[in-house]
Amino acid sequence: NIINVIKNIDLEYIVLETDSPYLTPEPYRKYKNESMYIPLISKKISEIKEVGEELVMNTTTESAYRIFDF
């Protein structure tokens, strides 16, 4: 399941996005996914990986810059 994937993948390989319009985080599952939910996704990943939220946000942002060559 997705939680096991998150637990077992290095944080450097995770990018936060909202391209899955109907895979919205709880408690907004019935609504269309929006960028404003990124902090909720980050918080859940930090809980799953047992690391700080700031680390998740910084690392995933750096990964996005690297992948998309910003």
C-alpha positions as CSV (number, residue, x, y, z in Angstrom):
1,N,0.0,0.0,0.0
2,I,1.0,3.7,-0.3
3,I,2.1,4.0,3.3
4,N,4.6,1.2,2.9
5,V,5.9,2.7,-0.2
6,I,6.4,6.1,1.6
7,K,8.1,4.3,4.5
8,N,10.5,2.5,2.2
9,I,11.5,5.2,-0.3
10,D,14.1,7.8,0.3
11,L,12.6,11.3,0.9
12,E,14.8,12.6,-1.9
13,Y,12.7,10.6,-4.4
14,I,9.4,12.1,-3.3
15,V,7.8,15.2,-5.0
16,L,4.6,16.6,-3.6
17,E,2.0,17.4,-6.3
18,T,-1.8,17.6,-6.8
19,D,-2.1,16.1,-10.3
20,S,-4.3,13.3,-9.1
21,P,-7.6,15.3,-9.0
22,Y,-9.6,12.7,-7.0
23,L,-6.9,11.4,-4.7
24,T,-7.3,14.2,-2.2
25,P,-5.9,13.9,1.3
26,E,-8.2,13.3,4.2
27,P,-10.4,15.1,5.4
28,Y,-11.1,16.5,1.9
29,R,-11.3,13.2,0.0
30,K,-14.7,14.0,-1.6
31,Y,-13.3,17.3,-3.2
32,K,-11.1,17.9,-6.1
33,N,-7.4,18.0,-5.3
34,E,-5.9,21.5,-5.0
35,S,-2.4,22.9,-4.3
36,M,-3.6,24.2,-1.0
37,Y,-3.6,20.6,0.3
38,I,0.2,20.2,-0.1
39,P,0.8,21.0,3.6
40,L,-1.6,18.2,4.6
41,I,0.3,15.8,2.3
42,S,3.6,17.0,3.8
43,K,2.3,16.5,7.3
44,K,1.2,13.0,6.6
45,I,4.5,12.0,5.0
46,S,6.4,13.5,8.0
47,E,4.2,11.3,10.3
48,I,4.7,8.2,8.2
49,K,8.5,8.7,7.9
50,E,8.8,10.0,11.5
51,V,10.7,13.1,10.4
52,G,10.0,16.8,10.8
53,E,7.6,18.5,8.5
54,E,10.1,21.2,7.6
55,L,12.5,18.5,6.4
56,V,9.8,17.0,4.1
57,M,8.9,20.4,2.6
58,N,12.5,21.4,2.1
59,T,13.6,18.0,0.6
60,T,10.6,17.6,-1.7
61,T,10.9,21.2,-2.9
62,E,14.7,20.7,-3.7
63,S,13.7,17.5,-5.5
64,A,11.2,19.4,-7.6
65,Y,13.8,22.0,-8.5
66,R,16.2,19.3,-9.5
67,I,13.7,17.2,-11.5
68,F,12.1,20.2,-13.4
69,D,15.4,22.1,-13.7
70,F,14.1,25.3,-12.2
